[in-house]
């Protein structure tokens, strides 16, 4: 039997208070999955309303994260694979994403977070790419309390390829010969060229919609992340689902591959 609203709120508050502050993740990755299935399950005539609900939910996620003082959050809203979907599905989503991006500076100022867009922005339509650039805060002058990354046009393999190219280009710019370059490439130097090089690797990755895979999300960085796969579609994701994922993480004994 489902909780009544008052009992639900009591349970949620109790769950929030039970979280040990010293065992919360330093970086949470979230895969926002299930917009289209949510729309079909709810009998919506198209996906636009579901996309809007999902981006409103992302705003809520940022508020929850700020309240918990999580140091970093990365949300994956659009993959490079998604870009192969029919244009009739993509155009409404692009419109909703532009609305989110236009609102991010205000939200970031309110919540005290920096904003960075990671991914192959050059693959996006110009209106969306320009909105992404406007949404970012200035890293050189940003002293905000925590960090939010929006993975947009993102693919994990693409990120690693970009990191390799950037590393090799840097070495070449320093006058390193082609013969010397291979010896200077290792895990540490490559990691220093990833999109999130200045942040800790994600401790926890959450995926909604019941799918139990990462699909290349933060492929390098998530090597030792704890994963929580939850059943609700992203637009139906609740604060209690987020708190439960954090509780599960806090209870785990991390082994880091050992």
Secondary structure, 3 states (H helix, E strand, C coil): CCCCHHHHHHHHHHHHHHCCHHHCCCEEEEECCCHHHHHHHCCCCCCHHHHHHHHHHHHHHHHHHHHHCCCEEEEEEEECCHHHCCHHHHHHHHHHHHHHHHHHHHHHHHHCEEEEEECCHHHCCHHHHHHHHHHCCCCCCCCCCEEEEEEEEECHHHHHHHHHHHHHHHHHHCCCCHHHHHHHCCHHHHHCCCCCCCCCCCCEEEECCCCCCCCCCCCCHHHHCEEEECCCCHHHCCHHHHHHHHHHHHHCCCCCCC
